Amino acid sequence: MIVFALSPSQLRSGRSPTESAENPALATCSSESSPKYFPAGSGLHMTDGEQQDALVKRAEDEREDIFRRYELGLDPSNVVDSWENPTLEIYHKTDKYGFMHDSRLPSTRDAQEKHRTKIELERDMKWMKMLNQWPPPQDKLHKRVYKGIPNRVRILAWNKLLNVEHSIESNAGVYSRMLLLARKYSTETRQIDADVNRQFRDNMAFRERYSVKQCSLFNVLNAYSIYNSELGYCQGMACVAGVLLLFLHEEQAFWALNTLITDHKYGMHGLFIEGFPKLTRFIDHHDRIMSKIMRKLHKHFTKHNVDALLYAIKWFFVVFVERVPFSLSLRVWDIFMLDGDRVILSMAITILYLHKDELLRLKDMDAIIEYLQVKLHKNFGYSDDDAIQALERVMKKLKDLKLDVPPPAKSNEFPTRKLGVFVEADMEKKIGRRRNDYTDAEKQVITDVISRQEQNAIEVQSTVSYETSECATVTLTVPEDSHSIRSSLAGTSVASHGSSETMSLEDNNIHLRTANMLQSTPQREMLLGT
């Protein structure tokens, strides 16, 4: 049985205890109590209180040094190690979102590209007219968003959809105050610095160390860790804020992030908070949909030990970024901002339905996870327009079946503390000491996964024969010429808890493996999307 068993201190930081030991510079906390951090010759003679004060002082000095480097930005005096800046070949192709590709720049534009450019310019003008008459009729807005927000007006559209300007006006001075408090008190600075240094490094805006966008990302995440002290910082937030910063200014991105996290329409707080209650709720509903309308694929996944948690974490946490082509993920983000989190569940089902034939041909867990995690990012096999049209049909079908909305959220998915009120961290957080035990919330996550997998196995055995069952009751029509050969994925992701063993559920003769893969750093990092 594959069990998701990373503690929030590991998932939320994206680092493991073994990584910390191997590379203290990357660790959230590693051997802070070592005498080398104390004044020379004093370690053996310091009282517990003096040792604690020394650790706090060291953490404060480190935080101030990190903030100072981001404050310097691209100033020549801010010396950057050569390994921190990737090389850049100016002849590499850079797409309109700033991401670099290995292919070379074409010498001419083909007829299709010219046609797309003409259409996008026409849509730019329509959107500008609509934005000047905000809010538009709902049916008109729906139609335009599902066709895709033009890149040039996305900053304006996202500001409108997330009501960013109102947030800024009604919270004047709050962001700058949170940033000042973060510089003095944030306990997340070291981990945020490490994550900023690896976020979107193949994008021109984030490629250079301490670039403007890197500094903005660092500031937004640190300020938000103070503003929402109950949540603090979780690794997936760097990707969410990074996407926002590709189109918004720094303070706009801060308030947009806050809306996505705290507004019940989006509710990302429940994804990132300890115990991940929304992730559990969404995975359960995803399995429920699979068991009802895609039974053959659901049984295929269960047979090969493919729990949704293995492929859907990044789907749900960062709305499909780095799991489908970026242009398609942006289209999903547009619709997510309009229609809320039900879009995520529908898009997950859309991906599986569009690729069900290939998935059914894959005969082991690694190949299936590789296909879903890497291959579809490189070549989705359908145009963005065809994928979004399929998403619309799936959303309608799920609504007809009353499966489009998961069970209601519980109170633990939303902030309980008042936002923007400074709460001083406890001593363990101040000195950066990571706990290694599991809380009750973490243990419940493990229990839920085990229970869901056992229930899936039982349900699969009770359905019709695997060889004769139909894959789905949903019928989607996609133009034949939209298909392209699906290329292969690379990378699997498994995280488990307990000793290495194989258990058998004798009642249904389905074997569920438990692998102790917490020792495997590459596989753990792939699960976390790092």
C-alpha positions as CSV (number, residue, x, y, z in Angstrom):
1,M,0.0,0.0,0.0
2,I,1.5,3.3,-1.0
3,V,1.0,5.8,1.8
4,F,1.6,9.5,1.7
5,A,3.5,10.0,4.9
6,L,5.6,13.2,4.6
7,S,5.0,15.4,7.6
8,P,4.0,19.0,7.0
9,S,7.5,20.1,8.2
10,Q,8.9,18.1,5.3
11,L,6.2,18.7,2.6
12,R,5.8,22.3,3.6
13,S,9.5,22.9,3.3
14,G,10.2,20.5,0.5
15,R,13.2,19.1,2.3
16,S,13.9,15.9,4.1
17,P,16.0,15.2,7.2
18,T,18.5,13.4,5.1
19,E,18.8,16.3,2.7
20,S,19.4,18.6,5.6
21,A,22.2,16.5,6.9
22,E,23.8,16.3,3.5
23,N,23.5,20.0,2.7
24,P,22.9,22.3,5.7
25,A,22.7,25.3,3.4
26,L,19.5,24.0,1.9
27,A,18.0,22.7,5.1
28,T,15.2,24.4,6.9
29,C,17.0,23.3,10.1
30,S,20.0,21.2,10.5
31,S,22.0,20.7,13.6
32,E,21.3,24.2,15.0
33,S,22.5,23.1,18.4
34,S,26.0,22.3,17.1
35,P,28.7,24.2,19.1
36,K,30.1,25.7,15.9
37,Y,27.3,28.2,15.9
38,F,28.3,29.5,19.4
39,P,31.2,31.8,20.2
40,A,34.6,30.0,20.2
41,G,35.4,28.2,23.4
42,S,32.0,29.0,25.0
43,G,29.8,26.1,23.8
44,L,30.7,23.8,26.8
45,H,30.1,26.6,29.4
46,M,26.9,28.2,28.2
47,T,23.7,27.7,30.1
48,D,20.5,26.5,28.3
49,G,19.3,30.1,28.3
50,E,22.5,31.4,26.8
51,Q,22.5,28.7,24.2
52,Q,19.0,29.6,23.2
53,D,19.8,33.3,23.0
54,A,22.8,32.4,20.8
55,L,20.6,30.4,18.5
56,V,18.0,33.2,18.2
57,K,20.8,35.7,17.5
58,R,22.2,33.5,14.8
59,A,18.8,33.1,13.2
60,E,18.2,36.9,13.3
61,D,21.6,37.6,11.7
62,E,21.0,35.0,9.0
63,R,17.6,36.5,8.2
64,E,19.0,40.0,8.0
65,D,21.8,38.9,5.7
66,I,19.3,37.2,3.4
67,F,17.0,40.3,3.3
68,R,20.0,42.5,2.7
69,R,21.0,40.5,-0.4
70,Y,17.5,40.8,-1.9
71,E,17.6,44.5,-1.1
72,L,20.8,44.9,-3.1
73,G,19.2,42.9,-5.9
74,L,21.3,43.2,-9.1
75,D,23.8,45.7,-7.6
76,P,27.3,44.6,-8.7
77,S,28.4,44.5,-5.0
78,N,25.9,41.7,-4.4
79,V,28.3,38.8,-5.4
80,V,26.5,35.7,-6.6
81,D,28.1,32.3,-6.7
82,S,28.5,31.0,-10.3
83,W,26.3,27.9,-9.6
84,E,23.3,30.1,-8.7
85,N,23.0,31.6,-12.2
86,P,22.2,29.3,-15.1
87,T,23.9,30.0,-18.4
88,L,22.0,31.7,-21.1
89,E,22.3,31.3,-24.9
90,I,20.6,34.2,-26.6
91,Y,19.6,32.1,-29.6
92,H,17.4,29.8,-27.6
93,K,13.7,30.2,-28.3
94,T,11.8,32.2,-25.7
95,D,8.1,32.0,-25.8
96,K,5.7,34.9,-25.1
97,Y,5.5,34.0,-21.4
98,G,9.3,34.3,-21.0
99,F,10.1,30.5,-20.8
100,M,13.1,29.3,-22.7
101,H,13.1,26.2,-24.9
102,D,15.9,24.2,-26.6
103,S,14.7,24.8,-30.1
104,R,16.2,27.7,-32.0
105,L,14.4,30.8,-33.1
106,P,12.7,30.4,-36.5
107,S,13.9,32.7,-39.3
108,T,10.3,33.5,-40.5
109,R,6.8,33.3,-39.1
110,D,4.5,30.7,-40.7
111,A,0.9,31.4,-41.9
112,Q,-0.6,29.8,-38.8
113,E,1.3,32.0,-36.4
114,K,0.4,35.1,-38.4
115,H,-3.3,34.1,-38.2
116,R,-3.1,33.5,-34.5
117,T,-1.5,36.9,-34.0
118,K,-4.2,38.6,-36.0
119,I,-6.9,36.9,-34.0
120,E,-5.2,37.8,-30.7
121,L,-5.0,41.5,-31.6
122,E,-8.7,41.5,-32.4
123,R,-9.4,39.9,-29.0
124,D,-7.2,42.4,-27.3
125,M,-9.4,45.2,-28.5
126,K,-12.6,43.4,-27.4
127,W,-11.2,42.7,-24.0
128,M,-10.0,46.3,-23.5
129,K,-13.5,47.5,-24.4
130,M,-15.1,45.1,-21.9
131,L,-12.6,45.9,-19.1
132,N,-13.6,49.6,-19.5
133,Q,-17.2,48.7,-19.0
134,W,-16.7,46.4,-16.0
135,P,-18.6,44.4,-14.8
136,P,-19.8,42.9,-18.1
137,P,-22.8,40.6,-18.5
138,Q,-22.0,37.2,-16.9
139,D,-22.6,35.2,-20.1
140,K,-20.4,37.5,-22.1
141,L,-17.6,37.3,-19.5
142,H,-17.9,33.5,-19.3
143,K,-17.6,33.2,-23.1
144,R,-14.6,35.5,-23.3
145,V,-12.7,33.8,-20.4
146,Y,-13.2,30.3,-21.7
147,K,-11.9,31.5,-25.1
148,G,-8.8,32.6,-23.2
149,I,-7.7,36.0,-21.8
150,P,-5.2,37.6,-24.2
151,N,-1.7,37.8,-22.7
152,R,-1.5,41.6,-23.0
153,V,-4.6,42.2,-20.9
154,R,-4.1,39.4,-18.4
155,I,-2.8,41.9,-15.8
156,L,-6.0,43.9,-16.0
157,A,-8.3,40.9,-16.2
158,W,-6.8,39.1,-13.2
159,N,-6.9,42.4,-11.2
160,K,-10.6,42.6,-12.0
161,L,-11.4,38.9,-11.4
162,L,-9.7,38.9,-8.0
163,N,-10.8,42.4,-7.0
164,V,-7.1,43.3,-6.3
165,E,-7.4,47.1,-6.5
166,H,-10.2,47.1,-3.9
167,S,-8.0,45.0,-1.6
168,I,-5.1,47.4,-2.0
169,E,-7.3,50.5,-1.4
170,S,-9.0,49.0,1.7
171,N,-5.7,47.8,3.2
172,A,-3.5,50.9,2.6
173,G,0.0,50.4,4.1
174,V,-0.6,46.9,5.3
175,Y,1.7,45.2,2.8
176,S,4.7,47.4,3.6
177,R,4.1,46.9,7.3
178,M,4.0,43.1,6.9
179,L,7.2,43.3,4.9
180,L,8.9,45.3,7.7
181,L,7.7,42.8,10.3
182,A,8.9,39.9,8.2
183,R,12.4,41.3,8.0
184,K,12.5,41.4,11.8
185,Y,10.5,38.4,12.8
186,S,9.9,35.9,9.9
187,T,10.9,32.3,10.7
188,E,10.4,31.2,7.1
189,T,13.0,33.4,5.4
190,R,15.7,30.7,4.9
191,Q,13.3,28.2,3.2
192,I,11.7,31.0,1.1
193,D,15.1,32.0,-0.1
194,A,15.9,28.4,-1.1
195,D,12.6,28.1,-3.0
196,V,12.8,31.4,-4.7
197,N,16.2,30.3,-6.1
198,R,14.6,27.4,-7.9
199,Q,11.3,28.8,-9.0
200,F,10.8,29.3,-12.7
201,R,14.6,29.4,-13.4
202,D,13.8,28.7,-17.1
203,N,11.9,31.9,-17.3
204,M,13.7,35.2,-18.2
205,A,12.0,37.1,-15.4
206,F,13.3,34.7,-12.7
207,R,16.5,33.4,-14.4
208,E,19.0,35.8,-12.9
209,R,19.7,35.6,-9.1
210,Y,18.2,38.5,-7.2
211,S,16.4,39.8,-10.3
212,V,13.5,42.1,-9.8
213,K,10.9,39.3,-10.0
214,Q,13.0,37.1,-7.6
215,C,13.1,39.9,-5.1
216,S,9.4,40.5,-5.5
217,L,8.7,36.8,-5.0
218,F,10.8,36.7,-1.9
219,N,9.1,39.8,-0.5
220,V,5.6,38.6,-1.2
221,L,6.1,35.2,0.5
222,N,7.8,36.6,3.5
223,A,5.2,39.3,4.0
224,Y,2.4,36.8,3.6
225,S,4.0,34.4,6.2
226,I,3.4,37.3,8.7
227,Y,0.0,38.4,7.4
228,N,-1.4,34.9,7.6
229,S,0.5,33.6,10.6
230,E,-1.7,30.6,11.0
231,L,-0.6,29.3,7.6
232,G,2.9,30.8,7.5
233,Y,4.6,29.4,4.4
234,C,4.2,26.2,2.4
235,Q,6.3,25.3,-0.6
236,G,3.6,25.3,-3.2
237,M,2.9,28.9,-2.4
238,A,6.1,29.9,-4.2
239,C,4.7,28.6,-7.5
240,V,1.3,30.2,-7.1
241,A,2.9,33.6,-6.2
242,G,5.4,33.1,-9.1
243,V,2.6,32.7,-11.6
244,L,0.9,35.8,-10.3
245,L,4.1,37.8,-10.5
246,L,4.5,37.0,-14.2
247,F,1.6,39.3,-14.8
248,L,1.1,41.4,-11.7
249,H,3.2,43.9,-9.7
250,E,4.5,43.0,-6.3
251,E,1.7,44.4,-4.0
252,Q,-0.9,43.3,-6.5
253,A,0.5,39.7,-6.4
254,F,0.4,39.8,-2.6
255,W,-3.3,40.6,-2.4
256,A,-4.2,38.3,-5.3
257,L,-2.4,35.5,-3.4
258,N,-4.4,36.4,-0.3
259,T,-7.7,36.2,-2.3
260,L,-6.8,32.7,-3.7
261,I,-5.9,31.5,-0.2
262,T,-8.6,33.0,2.0
263,D,-11.7,33.5,-0.3
264,H,-14.1,30.6,0.0
265,K,-14.4,30.5,-3.8
266,Y,-10.8,29.4,-4.2
267,G,-9.9,28.2,-0.6
268,M,-6.3,27.4,-1.1
269,H,-5.7,27.8,2.6
270,G,-7.0,24.3,3.1
271,L,-4.5,22.9,0.6
272,F,-1.4,24.5,2.4
273,I,-2.4,24.3,6.1
274,E,-1.1,21.5,8.3
275,G,-3.0,18.2,7.6
276,F,-4.0,19.4,4.1
277,P,-7.7,19.0,4.7
278,K,-8.8,20.3,1.3
279,L,-6.4,18.0,-0.5
280,T,-7.9,15.0,1.3
281,R,-11.4,16.2,0.5
282,F,-10.6,16.8,-3.2
283,I,-8.8,13.5,-3.6
284,D,-11.8,11.6,-2.1
285,H,-14.2,13.4,-4.5
286,H,-11.8,12.8,-7.4
287,D,-11.9,9.0,-6.6
288,R,-15.7,9.2,-6.3
289,I,-16.0,10.7,-9.8
290,M,-13.6,8.1,-11.2
291,S,-15.5,5.2,-9.7
292,K,-18.7,6.4,-11.2
293,I,-17.9,7.5,-14.7
294,M,-14.4,6.1,-15.5
295,R,-14.6,2.7,-13.8
296,K,-12.3,0.9,-16.2
297,L,-9.5,3.4,-15.7
298,H,-10.2,3.6,-11.9
299,K,-9.8,-0.2,-11.7
300,H,-6.6,0.0,-13.8
301,F,-5.1,2.6,-11.5
302,T,-6.0,0.5,-8.4
303,K,-4.6,-2.6,-9.9
304,H,-1.3,-0.9,-10.5
305,N,-1.3,0.9,-7.1
306,V,-1.7,4.4,-8.6
307,D,-3.3,6.5,-5.9
308,A,-4.5,9.9,-7.0
309,L,-2.2,11.5,-4.4
310,L,0.7,10.4,-6.6
311,Y,-0.3,12.4,-9.6
312,A,-2.8,15.0,-8.4
313,I,-0.8,16.9,-5.8
314,K,0.5,19.5,-8.2
315,W,-2.7,19.6,-10.1
316,F,-4.5,20.7,-7.0
317,F,-1.8,22.7,-5.2
318,V,-0.7,24.9,-8.1
319,V,-3.5,24.5,-10.6
320,F,-1.7,22.3,-13.1
321,V,1.5,24.4,-13.6
322,E,4.4,22.2,-14.7
323,R,2.0,19.3,-15.3
324,V,0.5,20.6,-18.6
325,P,2.0,23.1,-21.1
326,F,2.2,26.5,-19.5
327,S,-0.2,28.1,-22.1
328,L,-2.8,25.5,-21.2
329,S,-2.3,25.9,-17.4
330,L,-2.8,29.7,-17.9
331,R,-6.1,29.0,-19.6
332,V,-7.1,26.9,-16.6
333,W,-6.0,29.7,-14.2
334,D,-8.2,32.1,-16.1
335,I,-11.2,29.9,-15.7
336,F,-10.3,29.0,-12.1
337,M,-10.4,32.8,-11.2
338,L,-13.8,33.1,-12.8
339,D,-15.5,29.9,-11.6
340,G,-13.6,28.8,-8.5
341,D,-12.1,25.6,-7.3
342,R,-14.7,23.2,-8.9
343,V,-12.7,23.9,-12.2
344,I,-9.7,22.0,-10.7
345,L,-11.7,18.8,-10.2
346,S,-13.2,19.0,-13.6
347,M,-9.8,19.6,-15.3
348,A,-8.4,16.6,-13.5
349,I,-11.1,14.4,-14.9
350,T,-10.7,16.0,-18.4
351,I,-7.0,15.1,-18.5
352,L,-7.6,11.5,-17.5
353,Y,-10.5,11.2,-20.0
354,L,-8.6,12.7,-23.0
355,H,-5.6,10.3,-22.3
356,K,-7.4,7.3,-21.0
357,D,-6.5,5.0,-24.0
358,E,-2.8,5.6,-23.5
359,L,-3.1,5.3,-19.7
360,L,-4.8,1.9,-20.1
361,R,-2.0,0.7,-22.3
362,L,0.6,1.4,-19.5
363,K,1.1,-1.6,-17.3
364,D,3.0,-0.4,-14.3
365,M,2.8,2.4,-11.7
366,D,6.0,4.1,-12.7
367,A,5.0,4.4,-16.3
368,I,1.6,5.8,-15.5
369,I,3.0,8.4,-13.1
370,E,5.7,9.3,-15.5
371,Y,3.1,9.9,-18.2
372,L,0.9,12.1,-16.1
373,Q,3.7,14.1,-14.4
374,V,6.2,14.7,-17.2
375,K,5.0,13.6,-20.6
376,L,1.9,15.7,-20.7
377,H,3.8,18.8,-19.7
378,K,6.0,18.3,-22.8
379,N,3.3,17.3,-25.2
380,F,-0.3,17.4,-24.2
381,G,-1.5,15.9,-27.4
382,Y,-4.4,18.3,-27.9
383,S,-4.5,22.0,-28.7
384,D,-5.3,24.4,-25.8
385,D,-8.7,25.2,-27.4
386,D,-9.6,21.5,-27.8
387,A,-8.6,20.8,-24.1
388,I,-10.7,23.8,-22.8
389,Q,-13.7,22.7,-25.0
390,A,-13.4,19.2,-23.5
391,L,-13.2,20.8,-20.0
392,E,-16.5,22.7,-20.6
393,R,-18.2,19.5,-21.6
394,V,-16.9,17.6,-18.6
395,M,-18.0,20.4,-16.3
396,K,-21.5,20.3,-17.8
397,K,-21.7,16.5,-17.5
398,L,-20.5,16.5,-13.9
399,K,-23.1,19.1,-13.1
400,D,-25.8,17.0,-14.7
401,L,-24.6,14.1,-12.5
402,K,-24.4,16.3,-9.4
403,L,-20.7,15.5,-9.1
404,D,-19.3,18.9,-10.0
405,V,-19.1,20.1,-6.4
406,P,-17.3,18.1,-3.7
407,P,-18.8,17.8,-0.1
408,P,-18.7,21.1,1.8
409,A,-15.5,22.2,3.4
410,K,-15.0,22.0,7.1
411,S,-13.9,25.0,9.2
412,N,-10.3,23.9,9.4
413,E,-9.9,24.7,5.7
414,F,-10.1,28.4,6.4
415,P,-8.2,30.8,8.6
416,T,-9.3,31.0,12.2
417,R,-6.9,33.8,13.3
418,K,-7.5,37.4,12.3
419,L,-5.3,38.2,9.2
420,G,-2.7,40.9,9.5
421,V,-2.3,40.6,13.3
422,F,1.3,39.9,14.2
423,V,1.8,36.7,16.2
424,E,5.2,36.1,17.6
425,A,6.6,32.7,16.8
426,D,7.5,30.2,19.6
427,M,11.1,29.5,20.5
428,E,11.3,26.3,18.4
429,K,10.4,28.3,15.3
430,K,12.6,31.2,16.2
431,I,15.7,29.0,16.3
432,G,14.6,27.0,13.3
433,R,14.4,23.6,14.9
434,R,12.3,21.2,12.9
435,R,10.2,18.6,14.7
436,N,10.4,15.0,13.4
437,D,7.3,13.6,15.1
438,Y,3.9,13.4,13.5
439,T,1.0,15.5,14.8
440,D,-2.6,14.1,15.1
441,A,-3.4,16.0,11.8
442,E,-0.5,14.3,10.0
443,K,-1.5,10.9,11.3
444,Q,-5.0,11.5,10.1
445,V,-3.7,12.1,6.6
446,I,-1.9,8.8,6.6
447,T,-5.0,7.0,8.0
448,D,-7.2,8.6,5.3
449,V,-5.0,7.5,2.5
450,I,-4.9,3.9,3.8
451,S,-8.7,3.9,4.2
452,R,-9.3,5.3,0.7
453,Q,-7.0,2.8,-1.0
454,E,-8.6,-0.1,0.8
455,Q,-12.1,1.1,-0.1
456,N,-11.0,1.6,-3.7
457,A,-9.8,-2.0,-3.8
458,I,-13.0,-3.3,-2.4
459,E,-15.2,-1.2,-4.8
460,V,-13.1,-2.3,-7.8
461,Q,-13.7,-6.0,-7.0
462,S,-17.4,-5.4,-6.7
463,T,-17.7,-3.8,-10.2
464,V,-18.1,-5.7,-13.4
465,S,-15.2,-7.6,-15.0
466,Y,-12.2,-5.5,-15.7
467,E,-11.9,-6.8,-19.2
468,T,-15.5,-6.1,-20.2
469,S,-16.4,-2.9,-18.2
470,E,-16.8,0.3,-20.1
471,C,-14.5,3.2,-19.3
472,A,-17.0,5.9,-18.9
473,T,-20.5,7.1,-19.3
474,V,-19.3,10.5,-20.4
475,T,-19.0,11.0,-24.1
476,L,-16.6,13.7,-25.3
477,T,-16.1,14.5,-29.0
478,V,-12.8,15.9,-30.0
479,P,-11.9,16.6,-33.6
480,E,-9.7,13.8,-35.0
481,D,-7.1,16.2,-36.4
482,S,-6.5,17.5,-32.9
483,H,-4.7,14.3,-31.9
484,S,-1.0,14.0,-31.9
485,I,1.2,11.2,-30.8
486,R,1.6,11.3,-27.0
487,S,5.3,11.5,-26.1
488,S,6.7,9.8,-23.1
489,L,7.0,11.1,-19.6
490,A,9.8,10.8,-17.2
491,G,9.7,10.8,-13.5
492,T,7.6,9.0,-10.9
493,S,6.8,10.1,-7.4
494,V,6.2,7.9,-4.5
495,A,6.3,8.7,-0.8
496,S,5.5,6.0,1.8
497,H,5.6,5.3,5.5
498,G,6.6,2.2,7.3
499,S,8.9,-0.7,6.5
500,S,9.3,-2.2,3.1
501,E,6.8,-5.0,2.7
502,T,3.9,-6.3,0.6
503,M,0.5,-6.7,2.1
504,S,-2.4,-8.6,0.6
505,L,-6.0,-7.9,1.1
506,E,-7.1,-11.6,1.0
507,D,-10.8,-10.8,0.6
508,N,-10.3,-9.3,-2.9
509,N,-6.9,-10.7,-3.9
510,I,-5.5,-7.3,-4.7
511,H,-2.0,-6.6,-3.5
512,L,-1.1,-3.1,-2.2
513,R,2.5,-2.4,-1.8
514,T,4.1,-0.4,1.0
515,A,7.5,0.9,0.1
516,N,9.8,2.8,2.4
517,M,10.7,5.5,-0.1
518,L,11.2,8.3,2.4
519,Q,14.8,7.3,2.0
520,S,14.7,8.1,-1.7
521,T,15.3,11.8,-2.1
522,P,14.8,11.9,-6.0
523,Q,11.5,10.2,-5.8
524,R,10.3,12.3,-2.9
525,E,11.3,15.5,-4.7
526,M,9.4,14.4,-7.8
527,L,6.3,13.9,-5.7
528,L,6.7,17.4,-4.3
529,G,7.4,18.8,-7.8
530,T,10.8,20.3,-6.8
